């Protein structure tokens, strides 16, 4: 199977499910690790995100603490001061982080906030040119994305969140097609794409495979893998946590179906800290570092030292 995939073969849904049924954990994880090392060697890319506008989101995504439809304790603030952006970008650069991204709540930014964003990226990129810049700002227009690109942003993030067959049961204020339009326009203006999703929201393993295949067809080369942390006040607050082996097998099948992509640790990392090294042997090749949007992350220095101790090249 490894040789077939290396030669360009890509599994379909039935074949992926058959592998999940018939491969033992060790066989599945070995295949995923072999593919990761073949395509990406021992490289580990890192990114740091900054919550640049928080809360009061008009969308009703069931997992999200920032939605105005849910009663949560999330902090609420408008677009942050540019100096805060500069300080955080400098920190990312000093720590050796590969990419830095601003993330904002809401369906899309207002014209005023977009102007602030463009100015912030222009100035911060001049001050801190050592790292690359990403943005995650909702359902922007092609014009907005072009201006982001002109300001120095080279990657755009917009998660598809889950399988197409499951999306409408988790969000009704926008559609998957809305997201796909934004991703298409971002690619058209010259940006790389980052898109993944959240596991543990009630989807089946077959739907996780469906999501992985959808990302494969889109040729997404940066796939953040979030694990749901049920947040009090959201509709998913009572969902049980996934078992460790289910998480690891999901990571592995995402690698097998997207062999050339960066499969990235993202939200929920603190939940799987005890199996992180196993996950790295299941095809993970990239990581978000530092705090996340509304939940704590792991210490950046500890993260980087740990990756280096395992002989990963940052």
N, C-alpha and C positions, 0 to 999 in steps of 0.2 A: 504493500500500500504506500509506503514511504516513497519508493522509486516511481510509482505511478504519479503521485502528486508532484514530485520534483520535475517530472517530465511534462507537467502541465495539466494533468487530469484533475478535475474538480468534482467532488462528490455531490450527488443530488440528495434530496430529502430522505428518500427510502434508504439509500446507502448509508447516510449518516446515522439514521436511527438503527440500522442493522449493526453498525459498529458499536453503538452505545449498548445494544442488547448483548452482543457476543464478546466484546473485548473485556478482559479483566481490567481493574484499575491500573495495574502495572503496565499492561500492554497499551492501554489508551494514553497514559501519561508519557510512556517512552516514545510513542509515535509523535505526540505533540512536542516533546522536548527535542527530538531529532529534527523536526521541521523548523523549529525556532532556531536551532543552532545552524542548520543548513542555510537559511535565508538571512539571519541576522547576527550570527556568531554570538559573541558574548557582550554585545552592545546593550546598554540600558539608557534609554532617553527619559528625561524628567521634565515635568512641567509644574508650574505654580500658578494657582488661580487666586483672584482677588474679587471678593463680593463688592462690586462697585456701586450697586443700587439694590436695596433690599426691601422685600415685602410689598404689600398692596398690589399683587399681581391679579389681573382681571381673569386669568385662565383658571379652570377648575381641575387641574391635574390632581388626581387623588393622592399621590405620594408626597406632594409638595407642601412644606410648611409656609411658603411665601404666598400662597393663594389667599386672596381676600374672601374666598368662599369657606375657608376653614378657620377654626378658632384655635390659634397656636400662640406661643410666646415668642415668635420670631421677632428679631429687631427690625425696625422700619426706619429707613433713611433714604434720602434722594442721592443723586450722583455725588460721589465723594470729591474732596478737594484734590486738585492735581498734585499737590505736594505729597499727599499720601500715596498716590500712584507711583510717583518718582521714588519715594523711599522704599516701597515694596519691590519695584523693579531692580533697584540697586542691590537690595538684599538677595534677590533671586540670582543676580549676576555674581555677587560675591560668593554665593554658595555653590556656584557651578551648575545652576539649573539651565536646562536646554531652552525652555520656552516659558513665556509669561503671558497670562491672559486675564483680561477684565471680563467679568460676568455680571450681567444686569438682570433684574427681575422684570417681568412684564411681557406682554405680547410683542411689543417693540418700543423703542425709545421715542420720546418726543423730539421735535425738531431742535429745541433748545438743548436737550441733553445730548443729542447726536453731535451738535456743534462742539459741545464740551469734550465729547469722546474724541472727535477728530483732532482737536487741538492737543489733548492730553497725549495721544499716541505720537503725534508729530514731535512734540517737545521731549517726551520720554525716550523715544527712539534716538534722538540726537544725543541725549545725555547718557544713555546706556545702550550703545550700539552692539555690545558683545553678545546679546541674546536675541532670540527671535520672538515675534509677537503674534498672539492669537486673540480672538475675540469670540464671545458667546453672548449675543444680544437679541435673541429671539428671531422673529420673522421679518427680517429686514428686506427692503426692496433691492433690486439690482443696482439702482443709483446709489443707495446708502452703502452697499457693499463695495461699489467702485471707489467711493470716497474713503472707506476704511482702508482699502488696498493702497490708495494714493497716500494715506497717512502712515503707511508702513506695516500694516497687518498682513501677514502672509498665510495665516491659517484661520479658518472659520469653523466653530464648533456648533453643532445643532444635533442633539441626540434624536434618533428615531424612537427611543425609549423602550420599545417592546416589539413583539411580532405584529405585522400588519393586521392579522386576524384578531388581535387582542386590544389594539390601541383604543378603539372607540368605547370600550368598557371602562377605560381609565381616564379619558378626557373627551369632552364634547364641545368645548369652546373653540377648538381648532382641529384640523385634520392632519393625518399623515401627509397628505398631498401638499398642504401648506408648508410643512417642513421640507419636503422634497423640492419644492420650488425654490426655497431659500438656498438649499444646498446646491441646486443646479446653477443658480445665479452666482453663488460664491465661486464655484468652479469656473464659470464663464469669464469672470473678471480676473482670474489667474490665481486664486487661492487654493491651497491644499484643504482637504476636508477632514474633520474629526467628527465622528458620529458613532455612538454606541447606545447603551441603554442600561436599564436597571433589571436585575433578576431578583426574584422573591416577592413579586407583586401578585401572586396567584396564578401565574402562567404555568403551562405544562412544559416538560422538557422538549416535547415536539415543537412547541411555540418558540422556545429558545433557539432550537435548530433553525426554525423558520426565520428568526431575526438574523442569525449568523449568515444564512444564505442570502438574505436580502442585502446585507452589507457587502457580501462578496460580489453580488451582481452590480452594486454601485461602485465597486472598486475603492472602498474606503480603506485607507492605509493607517489610520489612527483610530482605534476602537476602545474607548474607555468602558470598563466593566464595573458598574456600580452594583453594590449589594444593598438592598433596601434596609434602612434602619427605620422601623415604624415610629413615626413621630406623633405624640399625643395631640389630639385635635384634628388629625387628618383621617379620612375614611379608611386608611389602611393601618391604623394604629394597633389593631389587635391581630394582625397576621403573624403566624408563627415564623420563627427564623428558619432558614434553610439549614439542612445538615451539611457538615463539612464536606463529605464525599460528593454531595450533589453540586456544591460550589466548584470543587476541583474538576469534576467531570465536565461541567459547563465551560470552565476556562479552557480545558483541553479540546473540546469539540469546536470552540470558536477558533482556536489556533489551527486545527486541522482543516477547517473550512475556509480560513483566511490565512494561508501559510506565510504570506509576505507582509502582512500587516503588523503594526505594533498593537499587541493586546495589552491594555494598560490598566494597572491598579487604579481605582478611582474611589468614589464614595463608598463608605462601609469598610474601609481597610482596617479600621480599629477593631471591627468585629472579627476579622480573620487573621489578626496578627500572629496567633499561635500556629497557623498553617501557612504563613507567608512563604517559607522556604520550599514547602511542597508545591505551592502555587507557581513559584518560579521554575519549577521542574515540570510544570504542566503547560508551558508555552507563554507565560507572561514575559514581556520584553520591555515594558515601559511603566512609568509610575507617576502619578500625581504626588507631590510632596507638600508638606506643610498643612495648614488648616484648609478645610473645604468650605463650601458655601455657608451652611448653617450648622455644621457639626465639626467637632475637633478632628484633626488629623494626627500624624505622628511627627516627632521631632525631625527637622530636616537634616541636621548633622548626623543624628543616629541612623537615619535612613541611608544617607550617602555612604557613611562608613560601613554599614552592613552590606550594601551592594558591593562595595570595593572588597570587603573581606571574603566575598563569595567569588571574587575574580571577574566581576563584571566591569566592562569598560564604559565609563560614563561619557 
